[in-house]
Amino acid sequence: MDLLKSIFKGDKVIWIIFLFLCIISIIEVFSAASTLTYKSGDHWGPITQHSILLMVGAVIVVLVHNIPYKWFQVFPVFLLPISIGLLAFVMLMGIVTGDRVNGAARWMTFMGIQFQPSEIAKMAVVIVTAFILSKGQDEDGASPKAFKRIMIITCIVCGLILPENYSTGILLFGTVYLMMFIGRVSARKLLILGGGLLAFVAIFVTFLLATPNDTLEKIPMGHRFTTVKSRIADFTDKGEIPAAKYDIDGNAQVAHARIAVATSNVVGKGPGNSVQRDFLSQAFSDFIYAIIIEELGLVGGIVVVFLYICLLIRVGRIARKCDRTFPAFLITGIALLLVTQALFNMMVAVGLAPVTGQPLPLISKGGTSTFINCAYIGMILSVSRYTARLDEQQKNGAQTPMQMEALSEENSDVQTAAEPTAEVLNSDAEFE
């Protein structure tokens, strides 16, 4: 028991949520990966691979949650330039070689390992946003310089992501926008930014719907325009179609996802009994929530939603206990990113949003996304350990600044070896 406590430290509720999401993931990916099983001829291959990835992810959680939260501020120093370089490289290779998967250049291969640079970029942007907001706090809120710096970095990264992955770019920008709202950026600036974005989106959508496909395909960097147009048109077309004339092949993924949801009931068909998994090409990823509802019913679907809501609420409670702004902004941004991505995925599965390529965090089958999401959980747990020590210190009645500083550092040897860096890391504003 003591060994488990020494390994699995931090907030127990976060650990429980992570465990349940992993269990659901293993069960549902095993069921939903029937198309991969058929292609490979190996019944256990896909789930074995996914289970190994989750185990590696659990190791990442353990490793990251043992890192003092202040060292996360150093991550963007190398993550941000690396991710920008990789995003530019992937985009360039897509243009030069035309090497795209499902019409988009989002992946790259390094030493036989395929990964998405956008996942690394998302982590870098969230951390650097939290860092800039924490350094730019004063009595009136976040400084104008903080807003300017955040927007420059976010626009560069999102500008590289958008041409190949609209949903990820929008999701990341939306998360940063919410972080700025929580970080007390001027409401006037946020209103102007929000209004400008809404106007741009309205003009862009109108342009897509009004322009012929042949013209769209000739626009530089517009290779995804026709795909986006068809998805928006399919989502907004709510006209009644007689059953005899309904063409399921016109948008097979959406049709089979809705069939999966419609043919379920309160308790579902049971794990492993899905029918639509054999027809959904991304049943184990983008549309796994539809399979969850089909097999586990309304109850299972609600449980999954409940787990993500609990994650957001719990992170909010941990953030409120922080006496520094950086850890509070960091874990809030992480929770917003995970939960909004989960909402995107679930809304697509039940027909409340246009089709996007967003996996369900910690449940969908994946490589890069699984590891990055596990690192996010490790960061949340690291901050929860910090707040737990603050609570313990308050209970013991010792509130001296020197003792508080000692409690916030888990490894004094590391601090001594990096005093110049530690001076920067210890300078974030107090959290009110």
N, C-alpha and C positions, 0 to 999 in steps of 0.2 A: 504493500500500500504506500509506504514511504517512497519507494522507487517511482511509482506512478505520479505521486505528488511532485517529485523532483523533476520529472520530465514534462508533465502537462501542467504548467503553471499558468497563471492569468485567470481571467474571468471564466467561471465554470459554465455559465449560460452560453457564452460564445462557443466554447468547446462542444457543448451538447448540440447546438444548432449545426455546427460544422459536421459533427458525427452523423446526425440524421440526414443531412443533405448528401453526404457520401454514401450512406446506406441506400437511400432512394436512387442515387445515381447508378450504383452497381446493379440494383435490381432492374431498373428501367432500361439502362443501356444494354444489359444482357438480353432483354426482350426485344428492344427496338433495333438491334444491330443485325436483324435477320438478313437484310440485303448484303451486308458485309460478309456474313457467314456463307451465304450462297456463292458470292464471288470468290472467296478464298478457299472454300471447301473445308474450312476448319471451324468446327462448331464452337470450340473454346477459344480460338485465337483472338477475336475482337475483345471479348470481355477480359481475357487474361491481360492483354495489352492495356486496357483501360484501368484495370485493378492495379497494375504496376505503376501507372501514371499517378493514380490517387495515393498510393503508398509513398511514392517519391514526393508528392505534394504534401503529405502529412509530415514527412521529414523536413520539408521546407518550412512548414508552419512552426515546427519545434525549433529549428535553427533561428528563424527570423524573430520569434517571440522572445528569444534570449538576448537579442540586441537591444541596448538602451535606446529609447525612442529618439534621442537627440542625434544619433548617428544616421537616422533616415534623412536628415537634411543634407547629408553629403551625397546621397544617391543621385540626384539630378545632375551633379557635376559631371558625371560620366554617362548617365543614362540618357540625358537630353540630347547631347550632340551625337551620341551613337544612334539613337532612335531616329533623329532627323536625317542623318546620313543614310540609314538603312531604308527609310521611307522614300527618300529621293532615288536611291538605287533601284528599289523595286519598281517604282513608277517608270524610271528611265528604261529598265529592262523590258517592261511591258510594252513601251512605245517602240523600242528598237527591234526586239525579237518577236513581239506579239505573243509572248508566252503568258497566257492567262488561264485561270481556272474558273469555270462558269462565267466567263466574260470579264473577270476582274483580276488584276495583278496585286494580290494581297499577301502572298506567301513567298518565302525564299528558303533555300536549302543550304545549310552549312554543316559540313562533315556528315552528310546523310540525314541530318535532322531538319525537318520542315517546321518553320515557325512564322508567326505574323509579327512584323515589326510594330504594327499599330498597338499591340498589347503592351509592349515595352514603353511606347510613347505615351499611352494613357497613364501609366504609373508615374512616369517622369513629370507629366503636366500636373497631375493631382498633387504630387509632393511639392513641386516648385510653387504652385499656387498657394498652398498652405504656408509655405515658407515666406513668400512675399507678403501675404496678408498679415502674418504674425509680426514681421519686421516693420510693417507700415502702419501699425495701430497707434493712434493718439486719442486725445480726449473726445474728438469729434468723429471718430471712426477711422476708416482706412484712408490713407493719404492719396491724393490724385496720382502720385507717381506709382503707387502700387497698382492702381487700375490700369495705367498705361503699360506697365511692364507685363502684367498678366495678359493683357490683350495682345501685345506683340508676340509673346511666346505661343499663346493659344492659337492665334491666327496662322502663324507659321506652321505649326503641327497639324492643325485641322485642314489647312490649305493643302498639305501633302496627303492627308488621309481621304478627303472628300472625293477627289476624282475617281478613286477605286472603291470607296466604301462610304456611301452617303450616311448610312445609319450610324456607323461608328463615329464619324465626324460630328454629327448632330448630337449624339449621346454625350460625347466628351465636352462639347461646347456647352450643352445644357447643364452638365455637372459643374463646370467651372462657373457658370452664371449663378447657380444656386449657392456655390461656395462664396462668391463675392457678396451675395445678398446676406448670407450668414456672417460674413466677415466685415459687415458694416460699410461696404462701399456706398458712395453717394447714391441715394434713391433716384435722383435726377439723372445721373449717368446711366443707371441700369434701365430706367424707363426709356431713355433715348435709344439705348442699345437694343432693348427688346422691341421697341416700335420699329426701328430700322430693320431688324432681322425679320419681323413679321411681314413688313412691306416687301422685302427682298424675296422671301419665300413665295408670297402671293404672285409677284411678277414672274418669278422663275417657273412656278407651276403653270401659270397662264401661258407662258411662252412654250412650254413643253407640249401642252394640250393643243395649242393652236398651230404648231409647226409640224409639217409632214415628216415621217420617219426618215425618208431619203435625205432630207435636208439636215436633220439632226445628226445623222451618221457622218456627214461631211464636216461637221464642226470639230476643230482641234480639241482634243481631250474630252470629246463628247460621246465616247463609245458606250457610256453607261446611260446616256439620255433616253434611248428608246426603251431600255429595261425599266427605268424609273417611271417613264410615261405609262407603260403598260400596267405597272403595278398600281399607280395612282388611279388610272382609268378603271381597272378591275375593282378597286376598293370603293370608288365613288359611284359605280354603276349599280344601283339598287333596284333596277327594273325587274319586274316579275317575269321569269322565263318558264314556260310550260315544261314539265318533266320530260316530255317526249322530245323536246328540242334542246334540252340542256346538254352542252358539250363538256364533259368532264375533262377531256384532254386539253381544253383551252387553258385551264389553270389547275393542273392535276393536284399539286401540293395543297393548295387552299381547299379544294373540293374534298380530298381525302382526310384532311385535318378536321374539317367540319363534320364529315361523316363519323369520324372517330369520337368527336364530342357528342354528336346527336344520338349515337347508338349506345352511349353509356347510360348509367343510372346512378343511383345514390352510392352504391358500393362498387360499381364497375364490374368488369368481366373477370377480374382476378389477374395477378401477375403472370405474364407469359401467354395470356390469351388474346392479345391484340390481333385484330384482323388487318387494320389499315397500315400496320408497320411494314407489310410486304409491298405496299404501293407508294409509300412516302419515301422519296430518295434521301431526305434528311431527317428521318424519324428519330435518329439517335442524337441529333444536334438541334437544328433550328425549330423542329416541330415536336420535340420530345414532350412538351407539356400536353399536347393533344393525346399522346400515347399514355401519359400518366392518368389523364382523365378517363380515357377509354378503359384502362385496366383497373385503376383504383377508384374510379367514380368521382362524384362531386366531393365526397369526403376527402379523397386523396388530393384533389385539386386545391381544396381549401387549406389542407394541412401545409402544402408547399407554400401557398401565399402567406399563411400564418408564420412560417419559419422566417421568411424574408422580412416580414413586418417586425417580428421579434428582434431580428438582427438590427434593424434600423432603430428601434426603440432602445434596445440595450446599448448600442453605440452612443445614442443621445445621452443616456444616463452616465456613461463613462466619461463622455466629453464634458458634462457639467461638473464633474469632480476634478477636472484638470485645473491647476493653478497657472498654467501657461497656455498661450494661444496656439502655438504650433501643433502640439499633440491633439488639441481639441479640433482644430481645423482639418488636420490630416485625417483622423479617423472618421470625421463627419463626411469629408469628401469621398473617402473610400466607400463608406456605407451608401451614400447617394449614388455613386457609380454602379455598385453591385445591384442595388435594389431597382434603380431605373432601368438597367439592362434586363433584369428579370421581368419587370413589368412590360417592357418592349416585347420580349419573347412570348410572354403569356397572352398579351393582347393580340399578337399576330396569330397565335394558335387558335384562339376563339373567334377570330374575325373582327376584332375591334381596331385593328391597325393594318396598314398596307404591309405586304411581305417584306421582311428585312432579313439580314444574315446574322442576327444576334443570337448566340447560344445562351442557354439558361445557366447562369453562373454556378459552378460546383456540381452541376447535375449533368449537363450535356457532355458528350464525348469530345475530348479535345486534348491538345498537347500544351501549346503556349498558354492558352487561356486558363487551363487547369493550374499550371504552375504559378502564374501571376496572381490568380484569385487566391491561391493558398498563401502566397506571400502577403496579400492584403489581410487575410485573417491573422497571420502572424504579427503584422503591424498593429492591428487592433488589440491583440492579446498583450503585446509589449506595452502599449499605453495603459491597458487595464492593470498590468502589474505595477506600473508607476503610480496610478491612482490608489491602488490597494495599499501601497506603502505610505502614501499620504494619509489615508484613513487611519492606518495603524499608528502613525506618528501623532495624529490629532487625538486619538484615544489615549495615548500615553502621556499627552499633555506637554510634549516637547516640541516647541514651535520655533526654536532659534534658527536663523537663516543658515548657519553653518551645518546644522544637523539636517535641515531640509535639503540642502545641496548634496550632502553625503548620501542621503537616501535616494536621490534622483540618479545617482551614478551606480551602476551595478558592478563595474569593473574599474577600480581605481588605478590599476596598472595601465590600462588602455588610456585613461585620462592623462596620466603622467607622461606617457610616451607621445601624446599629441596635444600638448598644452596650447599651441597657437590655434588649432582647430577647435579645441574645447572652449576657448574664449568666445569664438563666434557662435558656437552651438548653445552656449548658456545665455545668449543675449536676447532671446525672444521675449515678447511682452507678456505681462501678467494677464491672465484670463479673468474677465469680469463676468 
